Amino acid sequence: MKKQLKKYMEVQTKYGKHLCLFEPDDKEGYIVTVPGLPGTITWGKTISEAKRMAQEAVELCVECLAQKARILRKKEGIREFAKPSLA
């Protein structure tokens, strides 16, 4: 069975929707990357499994980035990030 070419699909996570790139691989599965979160990559045997794996990968990446931000704020003594003025 011939697989489709790579395609973009939105994946819903607890942090919102994220655009993911699904590419067929040589092992009858799909490699998934997340352009908005560089370095986030996963794999699934079917599109459905790849989508579930992408959801988990995105959520873990976002949680890791949030944790790093908390550590940096604590280390630097920052209570809140400054909000940009719209003036």
N, C-alpha and C positions, 0 to 999 in steps of 0.2 A: 504494500500500500504506500503510495507516494504522499509525503507530508506537505503541508502548506509551507509557503515561505514565511519568513519572520513577520510578526505583526505586533502592533501595540494594542494593549487592553488595559482598562482601568481595573484596579484591584481595590476593593473596599476594605479598610482596616478600621480599628477603633480610633485611629487618628485622622481619618478622612480617606479620600480616594487618592490613589497614587498610580501614575502611568507606568506601566511595566512593558518591557520588550520580551516577547516569547520567540525563541528561535529553536527550530528542530535541531537535534544533534545526531551524531552517528550511532548512538546506542538506543535508538527508538524512544527517545524522551525529549524533553524540552528544557533548554537553559533559559532562565529568566534573569534579566538585569533591570535595575531601577535607575533610569537616567538622573532623576532628582536626588538620589542618594548614592553617589559614587562609591564603588566597592561593594555594593549590595548585590549579591548574586546567589541563585539557588537553582534547583533542578527538580523535575518531576517526570514520572513515566508517562503520564497523560496530561492533557491541558488542565483538567480539573485538579489533579494532584499538584501540578506546577503552580496553579493559582493559589491553592491553600498554602503551599510552601512559600510563595512570594508574600502572602499576607503575613505569615509568621516572621519572615526575614525583615520586612519593612517595620513591623511593630518592634522587633528586637533592636533594630538599628536606631529607630527614633528614641526608644527608651535609653539606649546606650549614650546617644548624643545629649539627651536631657540630663543624664547622670554626670557626664563630663562637664556640662555647663554649670551644674550645681557645685561640683568640686572646684572649678575655676573661680566661681563667684566667692566661695568660701575662702579659698586661698588668697584671693586678691582683696578680700574684705568688701566686696560689692554686695549691697543689699538688693538692689534692683537694677535692671538695665535701663538706661536713660531712653525716654521716648523722644523720637525726633520731632522737632517743631515743624508745623506746616506753614509757617509764615514765609 
